Amino acid sequence: MTTATEGYRKLCIENLTFSYGYGEPVLKNISLCAKSSEKVAVMGKSGCGKTTLFHILSRLEDRYQGRITIDDEDIRNFDKASCRENIIYIPQDSTLFAGSYRENILMGREIDDQELRKVIAGCELNDLIYSHDNGLKALVEEGGKNLSGGQRQRISIARALVRKPQILLLDESTSHIDAETEDKIFSYIEKEFPDTIIFFSTHKENIATFCDKTIYIENGQILSVETR
């Protein structure tokens, strides 16, 4: 089993078809490639297959027809745990647990405090976290009940970025964040993670303008591809 390594240069999806059980395929003959540093928006109506595609890319689902390769090697040849360490999936509603801001962001990882503060600032979390006397030690309630939807999403993005992903999958994960804050976070990601391949599942047109490619999916099939 191959171990996933840093420095992914290209991700390709070749004739990907997937169905749950014996029903109609949710995805049909999906083919696309993204190179290092490219940002790809995946757009389409709810239920068109965007989230299923992200589940497959993040190795949450391996039962599909076709092939997905990273630098020309089939993704299913990679050690799954190692692969997931480099391909980070952020759903619309990530789980937060009862514990401190630090614990919710780091999830057991150890990084330099200066680096952590940089990620916190980049995800526009300074006002939220450092408005508390205890700062990073301040407590988050189970499920993030004491936070707004946008605050929970910003914490989830920070949690992903401290892992320095090679491929980042944002599945409507800025849906509760206003456009101005969203732009600041994207600018930070673009500056600090210049080689990361980023996929956005979104309904927001402003995200599409930020991306190099926009893939439109309808009924599980690619309807069109626009390149900026």
Summary of the structure (lengths in Angstrom):
residues: 228
radius of gyration: 17.6
end to end distance: 37.2
largest distance: 55.1
contacts: 692
relative contact order: 0.21
helix: 34%
strand: 28%
